[in-house]
């Protein structure tokens, strides 16, 4: 029986994941210090403004790919998946006619913050606030697209991002 050897892409993704996890662990320590200094709610708001930048980059990537074409969830999911891959994240993608779900079990942000001692509930609040701003950016650029985060209920579960498109008059 032969062993399956990791591909160069697998190794690169794992290296990116571990580097991002280490960075987010460091960031988690910084976040905890900031939260002690200015309060948790204000620290989460500052985190969210920083996290929003990720979706600004995604919007630019999508605009470049789509050009003048209408938003396509397959292209959207591919671009979102590629953007997440920068952090070593592999998203499981499930497609339906007007929706797409990306599932993320291993997240360097989540794991790094946990390593720094940030509690699950605080990480959820950080992610939700950042996602709200990011999804608003996506909807501004692509008004037919809306997203909802289903945050993991426990550390070993996956986070799910559900994106849907509103029907156009031609589709109705």
Z-matrix of the N, CA and C atoms (Angstrom, degrees):
N
C 1 1.452
C 2 1.526 1 108.48
N 3 1.314 2 116.81 1 125.35
C 4 1.458 3 120.35 2 -178.76
C 5 1.528 4 110.65 3 -89.58
N 6 1.321 5 114.23 4 144.82
C 7 1.456 6 119.55 5 177.88
C 8 1.518 7 109.54 6 -83.71
N 9 1.304 8 115.46 7 142.23
C 10 1.448 9 120.57 8 177.12
C 11 1.526 10 108.40 9 -80.15
N 12 1.313 11 115.18 10 121.97
C 13 1.458 12 119.99 11 179.97
C 14 1.529 13 108.95 12 -90.11
N 15 1.324 14 116.22 13 139.57
C 16 1.468 15 118.12 14 177.72
C 17 1.526 16 110.86 15 -65.01
N 18 1.309 17 115.59 16 143.05
C 19 1.459 18 120.47 17 177.29
C 20 1.527 19 109.23 18 -76.81
N 21 1.311 20 115.59 19 167.63
C 22 1.464 21 120.23 20 177.02
C 23 1.531 22 109.91 21 -60.49
N 24 1.337 23 116.30 22 -37.71
C 25 1.466 24 121.15 23 177.64
C 26 1.521 25 111.68 24 -63.47
N 27 1.352 26 116.47 25 -41.11
C 28 1.469 27 120.63 26 177.88
C 29 1.521 28 111.03 27 -61.54
N 30 1.329 29 115.90 28 -44.16
C 31 1.472 30 121.12 29 -179.53
C 32 1.532 31 109.75 30 -64.87
N 33 1.327 32 116.79 31 -43.94
C 34 1.463 33 121.16 32 179.75
C 35 1.524 34 110.61 33 -62.58
N 36 1.341 35 116.74 34 -42.83
C 37 1.464 36 121.76 35 179.76
C 38 1.528 37 110.62 36 -64.90
N 39 1.336 38 117.10 37 -41.61
C 40 1.470 39 120.65 38 179.04
C 41 1.522 40 110.81 39 -66.46
N 42 1.326 41 117.51 40 -39.86
C 43 1.466 42 121.08 41 176.62
C 44 1.532 43 110.45 42 -62.60
N 45 1.324 44 116.24 43 -44.23
C 46 1.472 45 120.39 44 178.68
C 47 1.519 46 110.61 45 -63.02
N 48 1.338 47 116.90 46 -41.42
C 49 1.460 48 121.21 47 179.33
C 50 1.523 49 110.35 48 -61.40
N 51 1.324 50 116.79 49 -48.73
C 52 1.467 51 120.60 50 -178.24
C 53 1.526 52 111.94 51 -65.01
N 54 1.324 53 117.25 52 -38.88
C 55 1.465 54 120.46 53 177.83
C 56 1.532 55 110.30 54 -65.89
N 57 1.327 56 116.81 55 -43.67
C 58 1.469 57 120.65 56 178.76
C 59 1.519 58 110.51 57 -65.11
N 60 1.333 59 117.61 58 -41.18
C 61 1.464 60 121.03 59 179.04
C 62 1.529 61 110.43 60 -61.14
N 63 1.328 62 117.12 61 -43.56
C 64 1.468 63 120.78 62 178.19
C 65 1.533 64 110.39 63 -62.93
N 66 1.328 65 116.63 64 -42.66
C 67 1.466 66 120.16 65 179.33
C 68 1.526 67 110.75 66 -64.23
N 69 1.327 68 116.92 67 -42.45
C 70 1.463 69 119.85 68 179.82
C 71 1.525 70 111.79 69 -70.67
N 72 1.315 71 117.74 70 -26.22
C 73 1.463 72 120.42 71 174.09
C 74 1.530 73 109.44 72 -66.56
N 75 1.321 74 115.76 73 -45.70
C 76 1.459 75 120.75 74 176.00
C 77 1.528 76 109.46 75 -60.65
N 78 1.331 77 116.18 76 -46.55
C 79 1.462 78 121.94 77 178.97
C 80 1.533 79 110.39 78 -59.54
N 81 1.324 80 117.15 79 -38.04
C 82 1.465 81 121.26 80 179.34
C 83 1.526 82 111.95 81 -61.05
N 84 1.327 83 116.37 82 -41.17
C 85 1.460 84 119.55 83 175.97
C 86 1.517 85 111.21 84 -62.93
N 87 1.330 86 115.85 85 -42.51
C 88 1.462 87 121.53 86 177.15
C 89 1.532 88 109.95 87 -62.90
N 90 1.321 89 116.98 88 -45.92
C 91 1.462 90 121.93 89 -179.85
C 92 1.533 91 110.55 90 -57.65
N 93 1.332 92 116.51 91 -44.78
C 94 1.472 93 119.77 92 179.87
C 95 1.528 94 111.27 93 -61.36
N 96 1.331 95 117.06 94 -40.49
C 97 1.471 96 120.63 95 177.98
C 98 1.529 97 111.00 96 -64.26
N 99 1.327 98 116.03 97 -44.01
C 100 1.463 99 120.55 98 178.85
C 101 1.531 100 109.68 99 -63.02
N 102 1.320 101 117.34 100 -43.35
C 103 1.465 102 121.37 101 -179.74
C 104 1.534 103 110.89 102 -61.64
N 105 1.316 104 117.21 103 -38.84
C 106 1.468 105 120.42 104 177.28
C 107 1.524 106 110.79 105 -65.20
N 108 1.322 107 116.32 106 -36.62
C 109 1.461 108 121.97 107 -176.44
C 110 1.529 109 112.46 108 -76.06
N 111 1.334 110 117.32 109 -46.78
C 112 1.472 111 119.71 110 -172.50
C 113 1.530 112 113.51 111 -113.60
N 114 1.305 113 117.72 112 -5.98
C 115 1.457 114 121.42 113 -178.75
C 116 1.524 115 111.47 114 103.34
N 117 1.320 116 115.10 115 147.01
C 118 1.465 117 121.34 116 -175.61
C 119 1.520 118 112.45 117 -61.67
N 120 1.323 119 117.65 118 -45.37
C 121 1.466 120 120.43 119 -176.45
C 122 1.526 121 111.89 120 -61.46
N 123 1.309 122 116.68 121 -44.06
C 124 1.463 123 120.52 122 179.45
C 125 1.532 124 110.79 123 -67.44
N 126 1.325 125 116.85 124 -38.77
C 127 1.471 126 120.66 125 178.22
C 128 1.526 127 110.42 126 -63.86
N 129 1.321 128 117.19 127 -40.38
C 130 1.470 129 120.67 128 178.15
C 131 1.527 130 109.99 129 -64.33
N 132 1.326 131 117.63 130 -39.91
C 133 1.468 132 120.86 131 178.02
C 134 1.526 133 111.55 132 -62.49
N 135 1.331 134 116.61 133 -41.71
C 136 1.465 135 120.04 134 177.36
C 137 1.529 136 110.81 135 -65.02
N 138 1.318 137 116.26 136 -41.26
C 139 1.471 138 120.29 137 176.95
C 140 1.528 139 110.26 138 -59.26
N 141 1.327 140 116.75 139 -44.01
C 142 1.465 141 121.27 140 -176.70
C 143 1.531 142 110.90 141 -61.65
N 144 1.316 143 117.27 142 -40.77
C 145 1.466 144 119.96 143 178.89
C 146 1.523 145 110.75 144 -62.72
N 147 1.315 146 116.28 145 -36.92
C 148 1.462 147 120.63 146 177.60
C 149 1.531 148 110.31 147 -69.94
N 150 1.330 149 117.50 148 -42.54
C 151 1.466 150 122.23 149 -178.37
C 152 1.519 151 111.83 150 -66.04
N 153 1.320 152 117.17 151 -29.08
C 154 1.465 153 121.63 152 -179.50
C 155 1.530 154 111.36 153 -59.35
N 156 1.309 155 116.57 154 -29.90
C 157 1.468 156 121.54 155 -178.67
C 158 1.527 157 111.28 156 -57.15
N 159 1.337 158 117.60 157 -34.93
C 160 1.456 159 122.41 158 179.33
C 161 1.534 160 110.49 159 -57.50
N 162 1.331 161 116.87 160 -44.34
C 163 1.464 162 119.76 161 -178.55
C 164 1.520 163 112.08 162 -77.25
N 165 1.324 164 118.27 163 -24.00
C 166 1.463 165 120.50 164 172.90
C 167 1.531 166 108.60 165 -63.07
N 168 1.341 167 116.22 166 -42.71
C 169 1.467 168 120.26 167 177.30
C 170 1.530 169 110.97 168 -64.57
N 171 1.321 170 117.07 169 -40.00
C 172 1.460 171 121.08 170 178.56
C 173 1.524 172 110.46 171 -61.34
N 174 1.323 173 117.17 172 -44.01
C 175 1.463 174 121.02 173 179.63
C 176 1.527 175 110.25 174 -59.89
N 177 1.323 176 116.93 175 -43.46
C 178 1.460 177 120.02 176 178.68
C 179 1.531 178 111.09 177 -63.87
N 180 1.320 179 116.62 178 -40.30
C 181 1.461 180 121.16 179 178.67
C 182 1.534 181 110.05 180 -62.74
N 183 1.327 182 116.79 181 -42.19
C 184 1.464 183 120.78 182 179.19
C 185 1.519 184 111.50 183 -66.43
N 186 1.318 185 117.00 184 -43.46
C 187 1.473 186 119.96 185 178.86
C 188 1.522 187 110.71 186 -59.05
N 189 1.326 188 115.43 187 -40.83
C 190 1.464 189 119.93 188 179.71
C 191 1.529 190 110.53 189 -63.98
N 192 1.315 191 117.19 190 -42.18
C 193 1.471 192 121.05 191 -178.78
C 194 1.511 193 113.16 192 -71.29
N 195 1.324 194 116.33 193 -40.28
C 196 1.453 195 120.69 194 -173.05
C 197 1.525 196 113.25 195 -83.69
N 198 1.320 197 116.52 196 -28.70
C 199 1.462 198 118.76 197 -175.60
C 200 1.513 199 109.57 198 61.24
N 201 1.324 200 116.91 199 -124.29
C 202 1.466 201 121.29 200 -179.41
C 203 1.527 202 112.53 201 -94.36
N 204 1.338 203 116.59 202 1.16
C 205 1.465 204 119.58 203 -178.30
C 206 1.521 205 111.22 204 -73.53
N 207 1.328 206 115.24 205 157.38
C 208 1.459 207 123.31 206 176.49
C 209 1.530 208 109.22 207 -67.82
N 210 1.317 209 116.83 208 152.08
C 211 1.472 210 121.18 209 178.69
C 212 1.528 211 110.26 210 -59.34
N 213 1.284 212 115.55 211 137.27
C 214 1.461 213 123.69 212 177.93
C 215 1.524 214 106.55 213 -124.91
N 216 1.341 215 117.61 214 124.81
C 217 1.464 216 120.03 215 -175.80
C 218 1.523 217 113.07 216 -64.24
N 219 1.321 218 117.67 217 -29.12
C 220 1.458 219 119.74 218 176.99
C 221 1.521 220 110.78 219 -64.79
N 222 1.335 221 116.11 220 -44.57
C 223 1.465 222 121.31 221 177.34
C 224 1.528 223 108.92 222 -65.95
N 225 1.334 224 116.11 223 -41.74
C 226 1.462 225 120.90 224 178.92
C 227 1.526 226 110.47 225 -59.40
N 228 1.332 227 117.66 226 -48.53
C 229 1.463 228 121.33 227 -179.05
C 230 1.523 229 111.34 228 -62.65
N 231 1.321 230 116.40 229 -40.51
C 232 1.459 231 120.85 230 178.73
C 233 1.531 232 110.56 231 -62.45
N 234 1.332 233 117.05 232 -45.43
C 235 1.466 234 121.06 233 -179.80
C 236 1.524 235 110.82 234 -66.43
N 237 1.320 236 116.84 235 -41.75
C 238 1.477 237 120.38 236 178.66
C 239 1.520 238 109.34 237 -63.51
N 240 1.310 239 117.11 238 -43.39
C 241 1.461 240 122.03 239 178.88
C 242 1.525 241 111.11 240 -61.74
N 243 1.335 242 117.01 241 -42.84
C 244 1.463 243 120.79 242 178.14
C 245 1.525 244 111.52 243 -65.63
N 246 1.327 245 116.77 244 -37.85
C 247 1.464 246 120.46 245 177.92
C 248 1.530 247 110.02 246 -65.07
N 249 1.317 248 117.17 247 -40.77
C 250 1.468 249 121.03 248 178.05
C 251 1.528 250 111.02 249 -67.22
N 252 1.333 251 116.67 250 -32.49
C 253 1.465 252 121.06 251 -178.99
C 254 1.521 253 112.41 252 -62.86
N 255 1.327 254 116.73 253 -25.11
C 256 1.467 255 120.30 254 176.32
C 257 1.531 256 109.93 255 -57.54
N 258 1.328 257 115.74 256 -31.63
C 259 1.466 258 121.37 257 178.58
C 260 1.528 259 111.98 258 -94.11
N 261 1.329 260 116.55 259 8.25
C 262 1.452 261 120.24 260 179.67
C 263 1.517 262 113.55 261 81.73
N 264 1.312 263 117.32 262 12.69
C 265 1.464 264 121.91 263 -178.12
C 266 1.520 265 109.72 264 -88.75
N 267 1.322 266 115.93 265 131.18
C 268 1.456 267 121.26 266 172.02
C 269 1.524 268 106.76 267 -106.14
N 270 1.318 269 116.56 268 119.77
C 271 1.459 270 121.48 269 -179.65
C 272 1.520 271 109.16 270 -99.81
N 273 1.317 272 116.08 271 132.74
C 274 1.464 273 121.63 272 172.82
C 275 1.523 274 106.06 273 -82.67
N 276 1.323 275 117.41 274 129.11
C 277 1.462 276 121.57 275 -175.25
C 278 1.522 277 109.86 276 -112.40
N 279 1.333 278 115.55 277 128.66
C 280 1.463 279 122.10 278 173.71
C 281 1.521 280 107.64 279 -120.80
N 282 1.330 281 115.65 280 125.88
C 283 1.464 282 120.29 281 -177.00
C 284 1.522 283 111.45 282 -109.68
N 285 1.331 284 115.49 283 143.56
C 286 1.460 285 124.34 284 171.74
C 287 1.534 286 105.10 285 -132.87
N 288 1.344 287 118.80 286 171.99
C 289 1.464 288 119.90 287 -175.21
C 290 1.535 289 115.41 288 -52.37
N 291 1.304 290 119.27 289 -48.65
C 292 1.467 291 121.10 290 -178.56
C 293 1.522 292 112.82 291 -120.02
N 294 1.329 293 116.37 292 21.78
C 295 1.462 294 118.64 293 179.24
C 296 1.520 295 110.72 294 -150.84
N 297 1.306 296 113.46 295 161.90
C 298 1.455 297 120.80 296 178.15
C 299 1.519 298 107.42 297 -146.48
N 300 1.322 299 116.93 298 140.88
C 301 1.459 300 121.60 299 178.46
C 302 1.513 301 108.83 300 -122.57
N 303 1.323 302 115.74 301 128.78
C 304 1.457 303 121.36 302 174.32
C 305 1.521 304 107.27 303 -108.16
N 306 1.319 305 116.47 304 125.44
C 307 1.456 306 121.62 305 179.44
C 308 1.511 307 110.36 306 -108.84
N 309 1.333 308 116.15 307 128.93
C 310 1.466 309 121.57 308 -179.42
C 311 1.517 310 108.87 309 -125.06
N 312 1.339 311 115.93 310 114.70
C 313 1.458 312 120.71 311 177.94
C 314 1.534 313 110.46 312 -93.96
N 315 1.332 314 116.73 313 -48.89
C 316 1.470 315 121.05 314 179.59
C 317 1.516 316 109.08 315 -96.93
N 318 1.317 317 116.22 316 113.10
C 319 1.458 318 121.59 317 -178.27
C 320 1.528 319 108.67 318 -125.19
N 321 1.336 320 118.30 319 120.76
C 322 1.460 321 119.62 320 -178.60
C 323 1.527 322 113.18 321 -65.39
N 324 1.334 323 117.18 322 -29.76
C 325 1.457 324 119.76 323 176.20
C 326 1.524 325 109.10 324 -63.78
N 327 1.327 326 116.24 325 -51.79
C 328 1.459 327 120.97 326 -178.51
C 329 1.535 328 110.62 327 -60.64
N 330 1.325 329 116.51 328 -50.52
C 331 1.465 330 120.25 329 -176.64
C 332 1.523 331 111.81 330 -66.61
N 333 1.337 332 117.64 331 -38.79
C 334 1.456 333 120.68 332 178.74
C 335 1.520 334 112.23 333 -66.30
N 336 1.331 335 116.73 334 -43.97
C 337 1.461 336 119.92 335 177.69
C 338 1.526 337 111.24 336 -64.01
N 339 1.325 338 116.57 337 -38.71
C 340 1.479 339 120.01 338 176.93
C 341 1.536 340 110.56 339 -63.03
N 342 1.338 341 116.78 340 -40.50
C 343 1.467 342 120.76 341 177.79
C 344 1.533 343 110.69 342 -60.44
N 345 1.320 344 116.44 343 -32.94
C 346 1.465 345 121.09 344 -179.29
C 347 1.527 346 112.30 345 -81.66
N 348 1.331 347 116.39 346 -3.87
C 349 1.463 348 119.88 347 178.15
C 350 1.520 349 114.83 348 91.25
N 351 1.325 350 117.25 349 14.33
C 352 1.461 351 120.33 350 176.43
C 353 1.532 352 107.49 351 -78.69
N 354 1.305 353 116.34 352 133.00
C 355 1.467 354 121.39 353 -176.12
C 356 1.536 355 111.87 354 -72.97
N 357 1.321 356 114.78 355 152.32
C 358 1.464 357 122.98 356 -179.75
C 359 1.533 358 111.34 357 -51.05
N 360 1.338 359 117.60 358 -48.03
C 361 1.470 360 121.25 359 -177.41
C 362 1.527 361 111.37 360 -62.71
N 363 1.322 362 117.52 361 -36.45
C 364 1.466 363 120.99 362 178.71
C 365 1.528 364 110.29 363 -69.85
N 366 1.332 365 116.45 364 -41.41
C 367 1.465 366 119.79 365 177.65
C 368 1.530 367 109.48 366 -61.66
N 369 1.317 368 116.58 367 -41.30
C 370 1.465 369 119.88 368 178.22
C 371 1.525 370 110.53 369 -60.25
N 372 1.336 371 116.97 370 -45.34
C 373 1.471 372 120.35 371 179.37
C 374 1.525 373 110.65 372 -62.10
N 375 1.338 374 117.04 373 -40.57
C 376 1.464 375 121.17 374 178.84
C 377 1.528 376 110.43 375 -62.47
N 378 1.324 377 116.28 376 -47.76
C 379 1.470 378 120.88 377 -178.48
C 380 1.519 379 111.16 378 -64.81
N 381 1.324 380 116.38 379 -46.12
C 382 1.470 381 119.31 380 -178.66
C 383 1.515 382 111.62 381 -59.68
N 384 1.329 383 117.58 382 -44.55
C 385 1.454 384 120.65 383 -178.41
C 386 1.521 385 110.52 384 -65.78
N 387 1.326 386 117.90 385 -43.06
C 388 1.460 387 120.70 386 178.32
C 389 1.511 388 111.96 387 -64.55
N 390 1.321 389 116.06 388 -40.21
C 391 1.459 390 121.24 389 179.89
C 392 1.520 391 111.10 390 -66.10
N 393 1.332 392 117.82 391 -39.67
C 394 1.465 393 120.37 392 178.49
C 395 1.528 394 110.73 393 -56.89
N 396 1.328 395 116.45 394 -47.09
C 397 1.466 396 120.21 395 178.84
C 398 1.529 397 111.21 396 -65.62
N 399 1.319 398 116.23 397 -42.80
C 400 1.457 399 120.61 398 -179.22
C 401 1.518 400 112.51 399 -65.34
N 402 1.329 401 116.67 400 -43.97
C 403 1.464 402 119.66 401 178.94
C 404 1.526 403 110.68 402 -65.38
N 405 1.334 404 117.16 403 -32.73
C 406 1.465 405 120.09 404 176.64
C 407 1.530 406 109.61 405 -63.93
N 408 1.334 407 117.27 406 -40.16
C 409 1.476 408 121.24 407 177.55
C 410 1.520 409 110.53 408 -62.83
N 411 1.331 410 116.30 409 -42.40
C 412 1.459 411 121.02 410 179.75
C 413 1.529 412 109.47 411 -63.32
N 414 1.334 413 117.57 412 -45.06
C 415 1.468 414 121.31 413 -179.09
C 416 1.523 415 112.51 414 -67.07
N 417 1.343 416 117.27 415 -32.02
C 418 1.469 417 120.05 416 175.29
C 419 1.530 418 110.23 417 -62.91
N 420 1.314 419 115.31 418 -44.05
C 421 1.464 420 120.25 419 -177.85
C 422 1.520 421 111.95 420 -75.92
N 423 1.310 422 116.75 421 -35.65
C 424 1.468 423 122.74 422 -177.08
C 425 1.529 424 107.91 423 -131.66
N 426 1.346 425 117.63 424 83.00
C 427 1.469 426 121.98 425 -172.09
C 428 1.531 427 115.24 426 -56.53
N 429 1.312 428 118.28 427 -22.79
C 430 1.472 429 119.78 428 -179.93
C 431 1.527 430 112.94 429 -79.62
N 432 1.339 431 118.07 430 -12.09
C 433 1.464 432 121.69 431 -175.51
C 434 1.521 433 110.40 432 -99.01
N 435 1.324 434 115.26 433 132.71
C 436 1.468 435 119.81 434 172.53
C 437 1.524 436 108.20 435 -133.43
N 438 1.316 437 115.16 436 150.03
C 439 1.458 438 120.64 437 -176.99
C 440 1.509 439 112.29 438 -129.41
N 441 1.333 440 115.19 439 151.64
C 442 1.462 441 122.74 440 177.18
C 443 1.521 442 107.55 441 -137.15
N 444 1.328 443 115.89 442 132.51
C 445 1.458 444 121.04 443 176.34
C 446 1.524 445 109.64 444 -95.97
N 447 1.327 446 115.69 445 129.33
C 448 1.469 447 121.81 446 171.30
C 449 1.520 448 105.20 447 -109.68
N 450 1.338 449 115.00 448 95.53
C 451 1.459 450 120.42 449 -174.70
C 452 1.525 451 110.10 450 -71.36
N 453 1.309 452 115.73 451 145.30
C 454 1.474 453 121.99 452 179.86
C 455 1.526 454 110.46 453 -54.38
N 456 1.320 455 116.01 454 137.03
C 457 1.455 456 120.30 455 178.58
C 458 1.529 457 111.54 456 -77.78
N 459 1.315 458 116.21 457 -26.74
C 460 1.463 459 122.00 458 -179.61
C 461 1.527 460 107.91 459 -143.05
N 462 1.348 461 117.29 460 158.56
C 463 1.464 462 120.23 461 -176.82
C 464 1.531 463 115.19 462 -53.66
N 465 1.315 464 118.12 463 -33.52
C 466 1.467 465 120.28 464 -176.33
C 467 1.535 466 113.38 465 -84.39
N 468 1.312 467 117.43 466 -4.33
C 469 1.463 468 120.64 467 -179.80
C 470 1.525 469 111.02 468 -89.58
N 471 1.312 470 115.96 469 177.65
C 472 1.470 471 121.68 470 -179.38
C 473 1.522 472 110.69 471 -103.67
N 474 1.320 473 115.17 472 151.82
C 475 1.458 474 121.12 473 168.04
C 476 1.526 475 106.15 474 -90.42
N 477 1.312 476 116.12 475 143.13
C 478 1.456 477 120.77 476 178.20
C 479 1.519 478 108.93 477 -121.63
N 480 1.321 479 115.63 478 136.22
C 481 1.451 480 121.66 479 173.23
C 482 1.520 481 106.37 480 -113.27
N 483 1.328 482 115.87 481 118.92
C 484 1.459 483 121.12 482 178.05
C 485 1.522 484 108.53 483 -104.74
N 486 1.337 485 115.72 484 123.03
C 487 1.451 486 121.13 485 177.16
C 488 1.526 487 108.05 486 -118.29
N 489 1.320 488 115.49 487 136.63
C 490 1.463 489 121.13 488 178.36
C 491 1.520 490 108.99 489 -129.31
N 492 1.321 491 114.93 490 157.57
C 493 1.459 492 119.84 491 172.69
C 494 1.521 493 108.23 492 -117.60
N 495 1.311 494 114.60 493 139.24
C 496 1.469 495 120.41 494 174.99
C 497 1.515 496 107.12 495 -73.95
N 498 1.313 497 116.46 496 145.11
C 499 1.465 498 121.07 497 179.43
C 500 1.527 499 110.47 498 -69.61
N 501 1.313 500 116.38 499 141.49
C 502 1.473 501 120.15 500 173.64
C 503 1.512 502 107.85 501 -87.11
N 504 1.314 503 117.44 502 169.06
C 505 1.463 504 120.26 503 179.18
C 506 1.516 505 112.48 504 -59.94
N 507 1.313 506 117.94 505 -31.26
C 508 1.465 507 121.55 506 178.84
C 509 1.525 508 110.63 507 -69.26
N 510 1.361 509 116.34 508 -30.78
C 511 1.458 510 119.47 509 -178.32
C 512 1.521 511 111.77 510 -85.49
N 513 1.343 512 118.14 511 -21.25
C 514 1.461 513 121.62 512 -174.45
C 515 1.500 514 112.48 513 -72.34
